């Protein structure tokens, strides 16, 4: 059985390599950074990925987490006119923590 962190890393690897099949190359340009969002005691792993295809270059932030019951990647659409360096990964990590709290199923007794 995989550890949650190993499972998350493998999921991201699979998702990144899948884009290469579609003639789109992905390169991590920021991160991954482990961030513990304010108000949370659990970390998320966040990064910014540059994607290049025949249609041009874009970038996309994503944060992910894994636990004993789920492996999740949350991505956000961004204004591509702004440079990736201006994107607030800390704020996105906080949004991701809210999503995690909302979707997490309570453990059965």
Buried (B, 14 or more C-beta within 10 A) or exposed (E): EEEBBEBBBEBBEEBBEEBEEEEBEBEEEBBBBEBEBEEBEEBBBBBBBBBBEEEEEBBBBBBBBBBEEBBBBBBEEBEEEEEBEEBEBEEBBBBBBEBBEEEBEEEEE
